[in-house]
């Protein structure tokens, strides 16, 4: 990602934050997806499978968007340094 999108501002910071958020998204979405599969009797009906896929893709997109927003937000102002 950093090589193909290197011209995008703060892409390195975005990638670093994605490194933190993607596993967290996986930890959250996995039990939700399994619970939904269990509730539907582990059905292989296309609509059930599509919703399971949508849950996982939604978690990935959400983590990516959160990482990007976190990376490009205004940084905290630098502390004032006085010559002393």
C-alpha positions in Angstrom: 0.0 0.0 0.0 2.7 2.4 0.9 4.5 1.9 -2.5 1.4 2.2 -4.7 -0.1 5.2 -2.8 3.1 6.9 -1.8 2.0 10.2 -3.2 -1.0 10.3 -0.9 -0.5 12.5 2.1 0.1 10.7 5.4 -0.2 7.2 3.8 2.6 5.8 6.0 0.6 6.9 9.1 -2.5 5.4 7.7 -0.8 2.1 7.0 0.6 2.0 10.6 -2.8 2.6 12.0 -4.3 0.0 9.8 -1.7 -2.4 11.2 -3.3 -1.8 14.6 -6.9 -1.6 13.6 -7.3 -4.6 11.2 -6.6 -7.3 13.9 -9.0 -5.5 16.2 -11.7 -5.5 13.5 -11.1 -9.2 13.0 -11.4 -9.9 16.7 -14.7 -8.0 16.8 -16.3 -9.3 13.6 -15.4 -13.0 13.9 -17.7 -13.8 16.8 -20.5 -11.7 15.3 -20.2 -13.6 12.0 -20.1 -16.9 13.8 -23.1 -16.0 16.0 -25.1 -15.1 12.9 -24.0 -18.3 11.2 -25.0 -20.3 14.3 -28.4 -18.5 14.5 -29.1 -19.4 10.8 -28.1 -23.0 11.4 -24.9 -22.6 9.4 -27.0 -22.2 6.3 -25.4 -22.1 2.9 -28.3 -20.1 1.3 -26.7 -17.4 -0.9 -28.4 -14.5 1.1 -27.0 -15.8 4.4 -23.5 -16.2 3.0 -23.7 -12.8 1.3 -24.6 -11.2 4.7 -21.7 -12.9 6.4 -19.4 -11.6 3.7 -20.9 -8.1 4.1 -20.2 -8.2 7.8 -16.5 -9.0 7.2 -16.1 -6.5 4.4 -17.8 -3.9 6.5 -15.4 -4.4 9.3 -12.4 -4.1 6.9 -13.8 -0.9 5.3 -14.6 0.5 8.8 -11.1 -0.2 10.1 -9.6 1.3 7.0 -11.7 4.5 7.2 -11.0 4.9 10.9 -7.3 4.4 10.3 -7.3 7.1 7.5 -9.3 9.5 9.6 -7.0 9.0 12.6 -3.9 9.5 10.4 -5.0 12.7 8.7 -6.6 14.5 11.6 -4.9 17.7 12.7 -2.0 16.8 14.9 -1.7 18.3 18.4 0.1 21.6 18.4 3.8 21.4 19.1 4.9 22.6 22.5 6.5 26.0 22.7 10.2 25.9 23.2 11.9 28.9 24.6 15.6 29.7 24.4 16.9 29.4 27.7 
